[in-house]
Structure formats: structure tokens, C-alpha cells
């Protein structure tokens, strides 16, 4: 049976907040630091060198889409 992390009151319904003390009933499963960031204040949310994104200009993107349409 689930219990509150603060007051150890039973929480069989699994409420987010404890009905007895009103605090958060359980610890969070995920932390907010799961996004990998670079060491810059203007860093992107996901490091491109770890995921494998590529960058191209708008003109090149349009040309690539048009050539893919013509091949299909």
C-alpha cells in the first residue's frame, strides 16, 4: 500500500497530494535535469553532436523536398 512520504498516512487511492497533510504524496519519478545542455547560456535544448541532427538552409531544404517529390 502506498504511503505519504511526509506523514506516512496510507494513500491507497494514489492521490498526488496526501489527503492527510496536503503535501506531495510521493517523490517525483523524473528530475528536471534530464535534458542534456551545453555549457553556454544560449545552448540548444538537445546537443546536436549527441543526437545526430543536421542543419541546412531553407533553400536547400525546399530543393531536397522537391527532388523527393519528383522521384516518388
C-alpha positions, 0 to 999 in steps of 0.5 A: 500500500502506498504511503505519504512520504511526509506523514506516512498516512496510507494513500491507497487511492494514489492521490498526488497530494496526501489527503492527510497533510496536503503535501506531495504524496510521493517523490517525483519519478523524473528530475528536471535535469534530464535534458542534456545542455551545453555549457553556454547560456544560449545552448540548444535544448538537445546537443546536436553532436549527441543526437545526430541532427543536421542543419541546412538552409531553407533553400536547400531544404525546399530543393531536397523536398522537391527532388523527393517529390519528383522521384516518388 
